[in-house]
Amino acid sequence: MRILLTNDDGIEAEGLECLERIARTLSDDIWVCAPAVEQSGKGRGITLTEPLRVNRLGPQRFAVTGTPTDCVVLAVNDLMPVKPDLVLSGVNRGHNVGEDCSYSGTVAGALQGMAFGIRSIALSQSLERFHDEVTAHWETAEAFAPGIITRLLEQKWAPGVVMNLNFPNRPPEAVTQVEVTRQGFRDIGEMHAVRRTDLRGRDYYWMSFRGEKQEHPEGTDLRAMDEGRISVSPLHIDLTHMTSVNDLKKVLGGVPPKAVAAE
C-alpha cells in the first residue's frame, strides 16, 4: 500500500512525525508532501495568485510553499510516479470537530485526496489549550490510529466520504472507547476577533475562540472529545440541504417568475 502524508501544521510539525510513525505500521511505501510553513485554518484554499515552490527534502519527502490542498494536488499529479492508495492528513495539533471541519486544512487535505478517488483520513489530537508550552498526547493517536485505520480500510466506503478521526486529550491508558459520531456545532459566539494596538498606535486583530464550556448533544464529535472518547466521523463535501431543495421545488421551477411592480 502506497500512502501519501500531508498536514496543515507544516513539514516540521511534531504531529507529522507522529503520523509517519503511524503510517509505517501500515506500509513501508510512505510519501510526504506537506506545507513548508503552517497553514492552519486555510481550509480548501488553493494558491492561484503566486507560484508554488517545491523543496525536495529527501527520498519521497517534499515541502511546498502552499496549502494542504496544493500539496495533495502536486503530489498526486506531479511528484509521485503512481497515485497513492491512501491519503493520511495530520496529525493535527488540536482537534478538528464541529464547524472546525469547514475551515480545517487537515480535513481539506483529506478532502482533496477523496476528490482524486483515493481513500482519505484526517487525524487530529485534542489539546487542553493552544499554548506553546502545552504538549499534545501524541502517544494517544499513535497507540490507537493504526488499529482504527486498519478496521476502516476493511470496510466499504460510500463515494465522496472521508473519515475524520479525533483523539481526546488523554493519555492512552485513560482512553477506553471509540465512537462513530456525527459533526456537532458550537455556539456561534465561540469565534471572535481580539483587538490589540501595535507600537505605532494602529489597531490589529487576532482571531480567537472563547473556549467556554458548553453542553454538546450525544452522538456528536464534540461530546466525544468532552468525555474522552475517540471520535470517528464520516464526512462528505456535498453542502446541499435536500429538505430545502424539495420545499423550493414546490414554488420554483420552469418559467422564471416575473417581478411584481410596487404600487
Salt bridges, closest charged atoms under 4 A:
GLU20 OE2 - ARG61 NH1 2.78
ASP29 OD2 - ARG2 NE 2.70
GLU99 OE2 - ARG186 NH1 3.20
ASP100 OD1 - ARG186 NH1 2.83
GLU133 OE2 - ARG129 NH1 3.62
GLU133 OE2 - HIS131 ND1 3.61
GLU139 OE2 - HIS137 ND1 2.86
GLU142 OE1 - ARG21 NE 2.93
GLU179 OE1 - ARG229 NE 2.81
ASP198 OD2 - ARG202 NE 3.64
ASP203 OD2 - ARG195 NH1 3.99
GLU218 OE2 - ARG223 NH2 2.99
ASP226 OD2 - HIS216 ND1 2.84
GLU227 OE2 - ARG223 NE 2.53
GLU227 OE1 - ARG229 NH1 2.67
ASP247 OD1 - LYS250 NZ 3.90
